[in-house]
Each structure stands twice: as C-alpha cells, then as structure tokens.
Amino acid sequence: MPSLPQERVIQGPSPLDLNKELPYQSTMKRKVRKKKKKGTITANVAGTKFEIVRLVIDEMGFMKTPDEDETSNLIWYDSAVQQEKIAELQNYQRINHFPGMGEICRKDFLARNMTKMIKSRPLDYTFVPRTWIFPAEYTQFQNYMKELKKKRKQKTFIVKPANGAMGHGISLIRNGDKLPSQDHLIVQEYIEKPFLMEGYKFDLRIYILVTSCDPLKIFLYHDGLVRMGTEKYIPPNESNLTQLYMHLTNYSVNKHNERFERDETENKGSKRSIKWFTEFLQANQHDVAKFWSDISELVVKTLIVAEPHVLHAYRMCRPGQPPGSESVCFEVLGFDILLDRKLKPWLLEGQWEGRIQDEKKQSLHKREHLSRVFKTVESRINRAPSFGTDQKIDYDVKRGVLLNALKLLNIRKRDSLRYESRSQRKNTKIDTWGIIGNFCLSDSYCRRIYPPEDKTLLEKYENLLAVAFQTFLSGRAASFQRELNNPLKRMKEEDILDLLEQCEIDDEKLMGKTAKPRGPKPLSAMPESSEIMKRQKYSSSDSSPGSGSSSSESEDSEERRAPQ
C-alpha cells in the first residue's frame, strides 16, 4: 500500500495506517520547481491546502509559480475570491471561481431563489423539499402545521441556521410550536423514505464543472462518492431524532462512529464510488439511463437559478467583453443528492456538509463532543468541495475530477494563445477535458449537460432561463423602486443636512440643554475671511470682558461642532 511521500524522491512503499488522520496520497514523484521558461503554462496554487491539487498540477506538466506571482495562467483558491481580483485578470488567465455563485451555495440564498422559481414553475422544481425561511415565513409554517394537525398527520422537519457556516446547530423536530419566530432559520421537510443500501441511508456527491456563464456551459463527471450512514436506518420517531449516525450521511459526522468502515476498494466500506453504485443499479434491474438523466436535469435547473446572478456579476467584473469570449472563470461544484425509495433525486439544500479544513482542524473536531458536529455545516452545493484524500477512494475520484477539469479548460501557452488564429481554434477536434463530442477520454467519462444536444430539452431549459432572468430583473426592479420611494432619495444634500441639524436641535431641547447658535463657520484660510477675523479680533479687544467671554465661548462651541 503506498504511503505519503515525505521527500521528492520516493523511498519505497510502506503500509498505510488507516487509523491516523493522515491523508492518502499517491507515490507520484513531486517535480522540482524549475526556472520559468517562455511560453510555459504556469499555476499559482498558494490559495489551496490540498496536496492533490499540487500533484495534479505536476501531472499536467504545469509549472508552479511563487506565491506572490499574480500572472499565472491558472490561479486556484479553496475559498471564493473578491470581484476586484477577477476584474484584474488578463484574458489568458483562469481562476477557479465565478462571482455570484453564492446565490445557490448559501442555504438561505438558495432557498430564497428556489422559492421564487417554484412560484413561477412549480412542476419543474419538484426536487427541493418544501422549505420555509424564518422569520419571514414563520406564519406560513405554523399554518401548515395546523393543517397537518387537522388531517391527523405528522411530519419530520429539519431546522437549520440560515447563514450556513458555523451556525447554532441543526436539529430534527416533529413539533414546531416551540420554534422561535424571530430567529433566522431554514425549516425543511425531512425525506423519511430514502433509498437504502444494505439497510443504510446514503447520499451522492456529484461533481460538476461550469466552464462559462456567457454562454452557460455545464459538464457532469460520471464518478463521485457514495457516503453512507453508520447506523441501520429507521424512519424518524420521537426516540431516534437525535441519532446522528442514522439520519446524517456526511463523512465528517460518521467517521467518529466506531462502526465506520474504511476500505480500500470501491465496493465496500462506508464510502464508495458512484461508478460502483451505477453497476449496483444495473445489477438490480434499475433504469440507469433515467437515473443519470434525472441527476443531470436537477443540476441544470439549479444552475439556471444561479445563471442571472452569475452572469450579471461576471459582466460587472469584465465589462466590454463580447458574449461568447473565453471565460477567465470556471468552477468545480459538489452537488450532494439524496435518492428516495423511488430513485427520485432530491437536492440536499444545506444539510451537514463539513467545511474545508486542514488536518489539524479535523483532528480537533475528532476530540470534540459529537453533538458539536452539528455546528460545522455548509450548503450542500459546495463551491469549494473538499479535496481531502484520507482514503484511497477519495484520491482516485478527486484526482479524476481535477485532471479532467484541467484538460477541459484547455489552458494554452500565453504566447501561442495571443497569436493563435481563430480558424485554428475552430478546427481543434479535442474540445478540452480530452473531449471528443460530449464524452471524455479519461479514466471515467464526463458529459456536457448544458447546452444539451436534444433540441426539445434545450428549448425547455431556455424557457426556464427566460423565467429565471425575468424573476431576477423583477427583483432588481422592486429593489430599485424601493430606493425611489425612499423620501431621502428625492431630497437634495442641503435639505438632508438641514434635516439632520433640526434633529440635533430637537434632541438638545429634549435633554434640557440650551440650543446653541448654529451657522456656517468662516474659513480662515480664505483672504476675505482673514480680514473679517482680524476686524473681529480688534473689536473684541475694545469690548467689555463680558462680551469678550461670550465671543470666546461662541468660538469654542463652533470649534466643537466643526467636523474632525
């Protein structure tokens, strides 16, 4: 079994201790950083903690640049980047995040945007469990609970903090009477009848690559991870609502259970591959083609919701670029999907995805009380999916994702990109990611799911895009109208200052203070003002002490009111 490479030259294989928190790594030789040559494809990976990203960069033949080098062809960050940084990129550069993608990667934003689309196209967005956003929809939720009581039905709900990261905890409830009405929460129906494997609940991590938002281009990687619970599943009841290992499927929770099985093969253990799961479906006479079609449709419809926001933010960062020009941004997304017993996919909008952490933080979490695991949550559409590789299956799947992504981007040398003719680009047969047509030439294959080749399906998606843009524009129009309706927007600056001064006078009266004289203070730096100040000085020397004192107090009060 290969072990972590400790030096640039591998000393030899040694057994891997799976009880430790050390990540699985390949025995690939690390390349020594060479002097940058003209035309070399360069990569700045200072923004990532994951060693596998650096190994894949080496495998692709890219040259890693110093951390401070901002001119690299490829720039990789684990976290989202500021829009200013995207605006500063040259056309030959690529960075692994789109602006505006947070509209579907934060659970509260995703819930809000999905709710808008559901109101417009309810039959097309049936893959999101019914959701309420507190406090705005607290009354609607309570009315729904009353309807359930009248029908003598009882359902289970998931309660989650709205802000997503490091929140106040997640819980399962069956009685919503005690929920606080003013807290910012996401309340969602719990899927009580999931598809089970060997009696365990599980979810799927699907990897998606977005290469462009103008126009939108989406690719689906046909491998991923199956993450299983570590307690046999029993439908929720009052006695098992707190059993995390039964109801939660993510690795960051279940790895703490002594029943968690680490296995180096893809068909055993608590973490398996989607490639194996596809074979499992075929062996059990399930419709695999429909399974992948449903997954693709869920992904495309979700990204359609984000497209208006991403496109608007991208054009704000890159003004003047014609539609269809090469994108400087790309994004690898991790979709976490749950299957119900009928194999219908459901988008897990914000349930239990551990944040990207280094090994030290992971070891600290292991020593924490298990109930605190609830507090490390993210949205289940992950714009920075973890590329940790503490098992061989993680390494195999994530290496394939990264290799295929970098090939699909088709990053070229800066000099050749500058002078390459348009005809040469059009005649290139391999589109990227090693693709011929819609499939890849790598270990696993990928497929372009948007735009699809099926014209009927494309027309359907385009109609949804039109609705998404109408919803986006109507929302911005409503916000703009609220600004116009604000009376302060119609007032001149002088009127607003007069209003503020009147408020100060009213406050002084309420406090029982004598209203001080107010007026513009003369600027002593101006010539005419200097003459006035001199006359005031001479006149004050001839006046009585009382009047001089009054003048001094007035000047002191003016000094106190002068802006600092």
JOLIN-V847709 format. One line per field, one symbol per residue. ss: DSSP state (a for helix, b for strand, c for the rest). Layout:
ss = ???
This chain:
ss = cccccccccccccccccccccccccccccccccccccccccbbbbbbcccaaaaaaaaacccbbcccccccccbbbbcccccaaaaaacccccbbccccccaaaacaaaaaaaaaaaaaaccccccccccbbbccccaaaaaaaaaaaaaccccccbbbbbcccccccccbbbcccccccccccbbbbbccccbccbccbcbbbbbbbbbbbbccbbbbbbbbbbbbbcccccccccccccccaaaacccaaaaccccccccccccccccbbbaaaaaaaaaaccccaaaaaaaaaaaaaaaaaaaaaaaaaaaaaacccccccccccbcbbbbbbbbbbccccbbbcccccccccccaaaaaaaaaccaaaaaacccccbbcccccccccaaaaaaaaaaaaaaaaaaccccaaaaaaccaaaaacccccccccbccbccccccbbbbbccccaaaaaaaaaaaaaaaaaaaaaaaaaaaaaaacaaaaccaaaaaaaaaaaaaaaaaaccccccccccccccccaaaaaaaaaaaaaaaaccaaaaaaaaaaaaaaaaaccc
